[in-house]
Amino acid sequence: MDTKSSSLTSRKAASRNLAKKIRHKKPTGKSKFNPINSHNQRLEEELQRLQHMTNFGHEIVLEWLPGVAKFNNGKQLVEEVIENTIFIYDRNPQKALELVRHGFAEWILNQHTRPYRQLINKLITLFEEQHYERKEKLIESLVNIFL
């Protein structure tokens, strides 16, 4: 597995684990109104509106994790799309609403580019295998010269 796909796999696992931890936290306090739940419902409604408008992306899951700090290449993320999940990290509900739209558009583009990325990754794997075989033959030749 190359470094990029290994990094992506670990980012996916970390995001999923974080989302599970946050979802399974027990509620604290006695207040029945939770503004996070209210805003989360609004974000879900926006996602459903986009899905209905486009008749596309019904498999998308939305995870709003306000205040979670995620980084990619040294830059803090406010939103990311991993497979069929849109993760939103921004605390601001209005900005989060915009990020639902952004994430939805990104997910659609990812569907379009997926076959190309798969093809490129297969070509890279083939190239690496061929390169390794050539390198091993060269090493064997050098070892024979050194005898």
Secondary structure, DSSP 8 states (H G I E B T S, - for coil): --HHHHHHHHHHHHHHHHHHHHHT----SS-S--HHHHHHHHHHHHHHHHHHHHT--TT-EEEE-TT--EEETTEEESEEEETTEEEE--S-HHHHHHHHHHHHHHHHHHHHHHHHHHHHHHHHHHHHHHHHHHHHHHHHHHHHHH-
